[in-house]
Every structure is written in structure tokens, then in C-alpha cells.
């Protein structure tokens, strides 16, 4: 049996701006780390 919970975020405009910035920083860190590990292999 599969159980799931769905959550919908409805951020306010200022919260949406924060989320967009946070996701952008995360993506930058991920790309940098991926490039670094790719050089090791």
C-alpha cells in the first residue's frame, strides 16, 4: 500500500522572492560541486 501526502505552498510575494533566490544559490552550489567532483574522476 502506498501512502502519500501532498502539500501545496502558496507563498506571499516577499516569500516567493526569497524562495527564488534560495533555489538559485542552491543550483550554483550544486553545479560547482559537480564540476569539482568531475575533475577528480
mmCIF file of the N, C-alpha and C atoms, coordinates in Angstrom:
data_MODEL
# 
_entry.id   MODEL 
# 
loop_
_atom_site.group_PDB 
_atom_site.id 
_atom_site.type_symbol 
_atom_site.label_atom_id 
_atom_site.label_alt_id 
_atom_site.label_comp_id 
_atom_site.label_asym_id 
_atom_site.label_entity_id 
_atom_site.label_seq_id 
_atom_site.pdbx_PDB_ins_code 
_atom_site.Cartn_x 
_atom_site.Cartn_y 
_atom_site.Cartn_z 
_atom_site.occupancy 
_atom_site.B_iso_or_equiv 
_atom_site.pdbx_formal_charge 
_atom_site.auth_seq_id 
_atom_site.auth_comp_id 
_atom_site.auth_asym_id 
_atom_site.auth_atom_id 
_atom_site.pdbx_PDB_model_num 
ATOM 1   N N  . UNK A 1 1  ? 0.841  -1.163 0.000   1.00 0.00 ? 1  UNK A N  1 
ATOM 2   C CA . UNK A 1 1  ? 0.000  0.000  0.000   1.00 0.00 ? 1  UNK A CA 1 
ATOM 3   C C  . UNK A 1 1  ? 0.895  1.238  0.000   1.00 0.00 ? 1  UNK A C  1 
ATOM 4   N N  . UNK A 1 2  ? 0.574  2.175  -0.843  1.00 0.00 ? 2  UNK A N  1 
ATOM 5   C CA . UNK A 1 2  ? 1.322  3.424  -0.930  1.00 0.00 ? 2  UNK A CA 1 
ATOM 6   C C  . UNK A 1 2  ? 0.545  4.531  -0.232  1.00 0.00 ? 2  UNK A C  1 
ATOM 7   N N  . UNK A 1 3  ? 1.241  5.273  0.576   1.00 0.00 ? 3  UNK A N  1 
ATOM 8   C CA . UNK A 1 3  ? 0.636  6.426  1.235   1.00 0.00 ? 3  UNK A CA 1 
ATOM 9   C C  . UNK A 1 3  ? 1.400  7.667  0.805   1.00 0.00 ? 3  UNK A C  1 
ATOM 10  N N  . UNK A 1 4  ? 0.698  8.743  0.597   1.00 0.00 ? 4  UNK A N  1 
ATOM 11  C CA . UNK A 1 4  ? 1.364  9.980  0.187   1.00 0.00 ? 4  UNK A CA 1 
ATOM 12  C C  . UNK A 1 4  ? 0.635  11.170 0.792   1.00 0.00 ? 4  UNK A C  1 
ATOM 13  N N  . UNK A 1 5  ? 1.393  12.200 1.002   1.00 0.00 ? 5  UNK A N  1 
ATOM 14  C CA . UNK A 1 5  ? 0.829  13.471 1.450   1.00 0.00 ? 5  UNK A CA 1 
ATOM 15  C C  . UNK A 1 5  ? 1.226  14.526 0.434   1.00 0.00 ? 5  UNK A C  1 
ATOM 16  N N  . UNK A 1 6  ? 0.282  15.293 -0.008  1.00 0.00 ? 6  UNK A N  1 
ATOM 17  C CA . UNK A 1 6  ? 0.572  16.379 -0.931  1.00 0.00 ? 6  UNK A CA 1 
ATOM 18  C C  . UNK A 1 6  ? 0.456  17.688 -0.172  1.00 0.00 ? 6  UNK A C  1 
ATOM 19  N N  . UNK A 1 7  ? 1.433  18.537 -0.398  1.00 0.00 ? 7  UNK A N  1 
ATOM 20  C CA . UNK A 1 7  ? 1.446  19.842 0.252   1.00 0.00 ? 7  UNK A CA 1 
ATOM 21  C C  . UNK A 1 7  ? 1.588  20.898 -0.830  1.00 0.00 ? 7  UNK A C  1 
ATOM 22  N N  . UNK A 1 8  ? 0.765  21.884 -0.784  1.00 0.00 ? 8  UNK A N  1 
ATOM 23  C CA . UNK A 1 8  ? 0.834  22.973 -1.750  1.00 0.00 ? 8  UNK A CA 1 
ATOM 24  C C  . UNK A 1 8  ? 1.286  24.232 -1.027  1.00 0.00 ? 8  UNK A C  1 
ATOM 25  N N  . UNK A 1 9  ? 2.338  24.838 -1.558  1.00 0.00 ? 9  UNK A N  1 
ATOM 26  C CA . UNK A 1 9  ? 2.820  26.092 -0.993  1.00 0.00 ? 9  UNK A CA 1 
ATOM 27  C C  . UNK A 1 9  ? 2.182  27.256 -1.730  1.00 0.00 ? 9  UNK A C  1 
ATOM 28  N N  . UNK A 1 10 ? 1.695  28.205 -0.990  1.00 0.00 ? 10 UNK A N  1 
ATOM 29  C CA . UNK A 1 10 ? 1.152  29.435 -1.559  1.00 0.00 ? 10 UNK A CA 1 
ATOM 30  C C  . UNK A 1 10 ? 1.837  30.614 -0.871  1.00 0.00 ? 10 UNK A C  1 
ATOM 31  N N  . UNK A 1 11 ? 3.080  30.878 -1.267  1.00 0.00 ? 11 UNK A N  1 
ATOM 32  C CA . UNK A 1 11 ? 3.826  31.928 -0.582  1.00 0.00 ? 11 UNK A CA 1 
ATOM 33  C C  . UNK A 1 11 ? 3.333  33.331 -0.950  1.00 0.00 ? 11 UNK A C  1 
ATOM 34  N N  . UNK A 1 12 ? 3.556  34.236 -0.038  1.00 0.00 ? 12 UNK A N  1 
ATOM 35  C CA . UNK A 1 12 ? 3.271  35.653 -0.285  1.00 0.00 ? 12 UNK A CA 1 
ATOM 36  C C  . UNK A 1 12 ? 4.355  36.174 -1.219  1.00 0.00 ? 12 UNK A C  1 
ATOM 37  N N  . UNK A 1 13 ? 4.155  37.319 -1.850  1.00 0.00 ? 13 UNK A N  1 
ATOM 38  C CA . UNK A 1 13 ? 5.153  37.824 -2.815  1.00 0.00 ? 13 UNK A CA 1 
ATOM 39  C C  . UNK A 1 13 ? 6.563  37.955 -2.243  1.00 0.00 ? 13 UNK A C  1 
ATOM 40  N N  . UNK A 1 14 ? 6.712  38.425 -1.016  1.00 0.00 ? 14 UNK A N  1 
ATOM 41  C CA . UNK A 1 14 ? 8.052  38.556 -0.458  1.00 0.00 ? 14 UNK A CA 1 
ATOM 42  C C  . UNK A 1 14 ? 8.669  37.187 -0.162  1.00 0.00 ? 14 UNK A C  1 
ATOM 43  N N  . UNK A 1 15 ? 7.853  36.219 0.217   1.00 0.00 ? 15 UNK A N  1 
ATOM 44  C CA . UNK A 1 15 ? 8.352  34.870 0.444   1.00 0.00 ? 15 UNK A CA 1 
ATOM 45  C C  . UNK A 1 15 ? 8.751  34.216 -0.879  1.00 0.00 ? 15 UNK A C  1 
ATOM 46  N N  . UNK A 1 16 ? 7.997  34.482 -1.927  1.00 0.00 ? 16 UNK A N  1 
ATOM 47  C CA . UNK A 1 16 ? 8.300  33.935 -3.242  1.00 0.00 ? 16 UNK A CA 1 
ATOM 48  C C  . UNK A 1 16 ? 9.657  34.440 -3.718  1.00 0.00 ? 16 UNK A C  1 
ATOM 49  N N  . UNK A 1 17 ? 9.941  35.711 -3.488  1.00 0.00 ? 17 UNK A N  1 
ATOM 50  C CA . UNK A 1 17 ? 11.235 36.284 -3.856  1.00 0.00 ? 17 UNK A CA 1 
ATOM 51  C C  . UNK A 1 17 ? 12.357 35.566 -3.118  1.00 0.00 ? 17 UNK A C  1 
ATOM 52  N N  . UNK A 1 18 ? 12.164 35.303 -1.834  1.00 0.00 ? 18 UNK A N  1 
ATOM 53  C CA . UNK A 1 18 ? 13.173 34.593 -1.042  1.00 0.00 ? 18 UNK A CA 1 
ATOM 54  C C  . UNK A 1 18 ? 13.392 33.174 -1.578  1.00 0.00 ? 18 UNK A C  1 
ATOM 55  N N  . UNK A 1 19 ? 12.310 32.453 -1.886  1.00 0.00 ? 19 UNK A N  1 
ATOM 56  C CA . UNK A 1 19 ? 12.422 31.089 -2.399  1.00 0.00 ? 19 UNK A CA 1 
ATOM 57  C C  . UNK A 1 19 ? 13.193 31.057 -3.720  1.00 0.00 ? 19 UNK A C  1 
ATOM 58  N N  . UNK A 1 20 ? 12.920 32.006 -4.597  1.00 0.00 ? 20 UNK A N  1 
ATOM 59  C CA . UNK A 1 20 ? 13.610 32.053 -5.884  1.00 0.00 ? 20 UNK A CA 1 
ATOM 60  C C  . UNK A 1 20 ? 15.101 32.282 -5.698  1.00 0.00 ? 20 UNK A C  1 
ATOM 61  N N  . UNK A 1 21 ? 15.465 33.168 -4.777  1.00 0.00 ? 21 UNK A N  1 
ATOM 62  C CA . UNK A 1 21 ? 16.882 33.424 -4.509  1.00 0.00 ? 21 UNK A CA 1 
ATOM 63  C C  . UNK A 1 21 ? 17.541 32.190 -3.892  1.00 0.00 ? 21 UNK A C  1 
ATOM 64  N N  . UNK A 1 22 ? 16.857 31.543 -2.952  1.00 0.00 ? 22 UNK A N  1 
ATOM 65  C CA . UNK A 1 22 ? 17.422 30.366 -2.290  1.00 0.00 ? 22 UNK A CA 1 
ATOM 66  C C  . UNK A 1 22 ? 17.647 29.241 -3.293  1.00 0.00 ? 22 UNK A C  1 
ATOM 67  N N  . UNK A 1 23 ? 16.717 29.019 -4.202  1.00 0.00 ? 23 UNK A N  1 
ATOM 68  C CA . UNK A 1 23 ? 16.877 27.967 -5.209  1.00 0.00 ? 23 UNK A CA 1 
ATOM 69  C C  . UNK A 1 23 ? 18.012 28.297 -6.168  1.00 0.00 ? 23 UNK A C  1 
ATOM 70  N N  . UNK A 1 24 ? 18.192 29.554 -6.491  1.00 0.00 ? 24 UNK A N  1 
ATOM 71  C CA . UNK A 1 24 ? 19.280 29.962 -7.372  1.00 0.00 ? 24 UNK A CA 1 
ATOM 72  C C  . UNK A 1 24 ? 20.635 29.696 -6.741  1.00 0.00 ? 24 UNK A C  1 
ATOM 73  N N  . UNK A 1 25 ? 20.766 29.984 -5.444  1.00 0.00 ? 25 UNK A N  1 
ATOM 74  C CA . UNK A 1 25 ? 22.020 29.733 -4.739  1.00 0.00 ? 25 UNK A CA 1 
ATOM 75  C C  . UNK A 1 25 ? 22.293 28.237 -4.650  1.00 0.00 ? 25 UNK A C  1 
ATOM 76  N N  . UNK A 1 26 ? 21.257 27.471 -4.400  1.00 0.00 ? 26 UNK A N  1 
ATOM 77  C CA . UNK A 1 26 ? 21.414 26.012 -4.319  1.00 0.00 ? 26 UNK A CA 1 
ATOM 78  C C  . UNK A 1 26 ? 21.926 25.475 -5.646  1.00 0.00 ? 26 UNK A C  1 
ATOM 79  N N  . UNK A 1 27 ? 21.357 25.932 -6.737  1.00 0.00 ? 27 UNK A N  1 
ATOM 80  C CA . UNK A 1 27 ? 21.754 25.438 -8.063  1.00 0.00 ? 27 UNK A CA 1 
ATOM 81  C C  . UNK A 1 27 ? 23.204 25.798 -8.354  1.00 0.00 ? 27 UNK A C  1 
ATOM 82  N N  . UNK A 1 28 ? 23.630 26.978 -7.972  1.00 0.00 ? 28 UNK A N  1 
ATOM 83  C CA . UNK A 1 28 ? 25.016 27.401 -8.177  1.00 0.00 ? 28 UNK A CA 1 
ATOM 84  C C  . UNK A 1 28 ? 25.967 26.478 -7.409  1.00 0.00 ? 28 UNK A C  1 
ATOM 85  N N  . UNK A 1 29 ? 25.647 26.192 -6.159  1.00 0.00 ? 29 UNK A N  1 
ATOM 86  C CA . UNK A 1 29 ? 26.491 25.308 -5.343  1.00 0.00 ? 29 UNK A CA 1 
ATOM 87  C C  . UNK A 1 29 ? 26.547 23.902 -5.931  1.00 0.00 ? 29 UNK A C  1 
ATOM 88  N N  . UNK A 1 30 ? 25.403 23.419 -6.387  1.00 0.00 ? 30 UNK A N  1 
ATOM 89  C CA . UNK A 1 30 ? 25.350 22.078 -6.979  1.00 0.00 ? 30 UNK A CA 1 
ATOM 90  C C  . UNK A 1 30 ? 26.242 22.005 -8.220  1.00 0.00 ? 30 UNK A C  1 
ATOM 91  N N  . UNK A 1 31 ? 26.153 22.984 -9.109  1.00 0.00 ? 31 UNK A N  1 
ATOM 92  C CA . UNK A 1 31 ? 26.965 22.984 -10.322 1.00 0.00 ? 31 UNK A CA 1 
ATOM 93  C C  . UNK A 1 31 ? 28.443 23.050 -9.989  1.00 0.00 ? 31 UNK A C  1 
ATOM 94  N N  . UNK A 1 32 ? 28.806 23.860 -9.016  1.00 0.00 ? 32 UNK A N  1 
ATOM 95  C CA . UNK A 1 32 ? 30.206 23.995 -8.618  1.00 0.00 ? 32 UNK A CA 1 
ATOM 96  C C  . UNK A 1 32 ? 30.730 22.670 -8.048  1.00 0.00 ? 32 UNK A C  1 
ATOM 97  N N  . UNK A 1 33 ? 29.951 22.042 -7.194  1.00 0.00 ? 33 UNK A N  1 
ATOM 98  C CA . UNK A 1 33 ? 30.357 20.766 -6.593  1.00 0.00 ? 33 UNK A CA 1 
ATOM 99  C C  . UNK A 1 33 ? 30.448 19.673 -7.653  1.00 0.00 ? 33 UNK A C  1 
ATOM 100 N N  . UNK A 1 34 ? 29.502 19.633 -8.558  1.00 0.00 ? 34 UNK A N  1 
ATOM 101 C CA . UNK A 1 34 ? 29.512 18.634 -9.632  1.00 0.00 ? 34 UNK A CA 1 
ATOM 102 C C  . UNK A 1 34 ? 30.752 18.795 -10.505 1.00 0.00 ? 34 UNK A C  1 
ATOM 103 N N  . UNK A 1 35 ? 31.102 20.023 -10.834 1.00 0.00 ? 35 UNK A N  1 
ATOM 104 C CA . UNK A 1 35 ? 32.296 20.263 -11.634 1.00 0.00 ? 35 UNK A CA 1 
ATOM 105 C C  . UNK A 1 35 ? 33.550 19.824 -10.889 1.00 0.00 ? 35 UNK A C  1 
ATOM 106 N N  . UNK A 1 36 ? 33.610 20.084 -9.603  1.00 0.00 ? 36 UNK A N  1 
ATOM 107 C CA . UNK A 1 36 ? 34.768 19.720 -8.803  1.00 0.00 ? 36 UNK A CA 1 
ATOM 108 C C  . UNK A 1 36 ? 34.941 18.204 -8.745  1.00 0.00 ? 36 UNK A C  1 
ATOM 109 N N  . UNK A 1 37 ? 33.842 17.479 -8.502  1.00 0.00 ? 37 UNK A N  1 
ATOM 110 C CA . UNK A 1 37 ? 33.921 16.023 -8.446  1.00 0.00 ? 37 UNK A CA 1 
ATOM 111 C C  . UNK A 1 37 ? 34.200 15.413 -9.812  1.00 0.00 ? 37 UNK A C  1 
ATOM 112 N N  . UNK A 1 38 ? 33.755 16.052 -10.871 1.00 0.00 ? 38 UNK A N  1 
ATOM 113 C CA . UNK A 1 38 ? 34.016 15.538 -12.204 1.00 0.00 ? 38 UNK A CA 1 
ATOM 114 C C  . UNK A 1 38 ? 35.504 15.586 -12.526 1.00 0.00 ? 38 UNK A C  1 
ATOM 115 N N  . UNK A 1 39 ? 36.217 16.568 -11.971 1.00 0.00 ? 39 UNK A N  1 
ATOM 116 C CA . UNK A 1 39 ? 37.645 16.672 -12.201 1.00 0.00 ? 39 UNK A CA 1 
ATOM 117 C C  . UNK A 1 39 ? 38.410 15.576 -11.464 1.00 0.00 ? 39 UNK A C  1 
ATOM 118 N N  . UNK A 1 40 ? 37.853 15.093 -10.359 1.00 0.00 ? 40 UNK A N  1 
ATOM 119 C CA . UNK A 1 40 ? 38.528 14.069 -9.566  1.00 0.00 ? 40 UNK A CA 1 
ATOM 120 C C  . UNK A 1 40 ? 38.490 12.707 -10.234 1.00 0.00 ? 40 UNK A C  1 
ATOM 121 N N  . UNK A 1 41 ? 37.485 12.472 -11.025 1.00 0.00 ? 41 UNK A N  1 
ATOM 122 C CA . UNK A 1 41 ? 37.301 11.137 -11.627 1.00 0.00 ? 41 UNK A CA 1 
ATOM 123 C C  . UNK A 1 41 ? 38.124 10.985 -12.883 1.00 0.00 ? 41 UNK A C  1 
# 
